[in-house]
Amino acid sequence: MAVAQFLDGVSEEITDIRVMASKYDNARKTALIYISKPKADLNQVMSFRMRDEEGEITCRDIRSKHLNGKFIGLEISHEMISEAAWDRFYRFMKRLGYAS
């Protein structure tokens, strides 16, 4: 079972995912993962973990997003520097139900 979590036992619902490829290096890709209503206590968030039967992918680049001074969610940036890393991320997203 695939889960996306900031804290153990608190699964998050991913609102949106955007993947961008580098124009200079075809293997390098960045995924921006958006969570509009995080369930975890934001004071305890240190990393974002994506877990499935293959293991865990950990992201530490987490940004708070605001619009007109109001909190609208979190943005997690996950950089993949090889085709193997991209394939692993894609398999996780398929298991989570976000890839076709």
N, C-alpha and C positions, 0 to 999 in steps of 0.2 A: 504494500500500500504506500503510495506516494503522499507526502505531507510537506507543507511549507510552514516553517515556524520561526518565530523570534525567540520564544522560550519553550522549553520542553513541555509537552502536553497541551500547548495552546496553538492549534492549527489556524492558519490565516487563510483568508480567501483573496486570491489575486484578482485585482480589478482589471488590469491591462498589462500587456507585455509588448514591448517594441524591440526588435532586433535590428541592429545596424552593422553593416560590414565596412571595414576600412577600405578606402579607395586606393590605398597604396599596397596593402597586403591582403590577399583574398582569404587567408586562413584566419585573420584577426577579426573577431566579431564582439560586439557589446550588446548585452541584453539589459533593457531598462524595465524593471518590474515595479508596478504600481500597486499599492494597497491603500484604498481610500478610508477604510474603517478598521484599523488594527485592533485586535482583541487584547494583545499583550500590554502590560504596564510599560509605557514608553521610557520610564526612568530606569528600567532594568534591561533595556535592549542593548546588546553589545554586538550581535551578529545576526544574520539571516541564514537559516539552514534549510536546505532542500534535501529531504531524505526519501529513499526508496530502497528496494531490495538490493540494489547495486552498491549502496553506501550513502555518503553525504557530500553535498556541495555546500561550501560555506562562503558567504559574502560579507565583507565588513564595510563596504562603501554604502552607507545608508544616509539618506538626506530627508529632512523634513520639508514638506511642500506647504506653502501658504499662499492664499489669494486674498488680497485686500486685508491682510493682517489676520485672517482666520485660517486655522489648520485645516488642510484638505486631504492630507494623507502622507504616505511615505514613499520614497523612490529608492529602489535598490539597484545598484549598478553591478553587473557581473560581466567581467571581461574574459573572453576566451581567446587564447593565443595560438591554438592549433585546431586542426580538423577533428582530432580525437576529443578535445574539450567540447567543441560544438556538438559532436555526435552524442556525447554523454548528456549534455544539457537538453538536447532534443528528445532523447529517450525519456528523460525525467518528465518533460512537459507532456509527452504523449501519455505517460502513466497518470499524470495529474489531470489529463483531459483537456489541455489547452492547445494541443497540436493536432493537425489532421493527418 
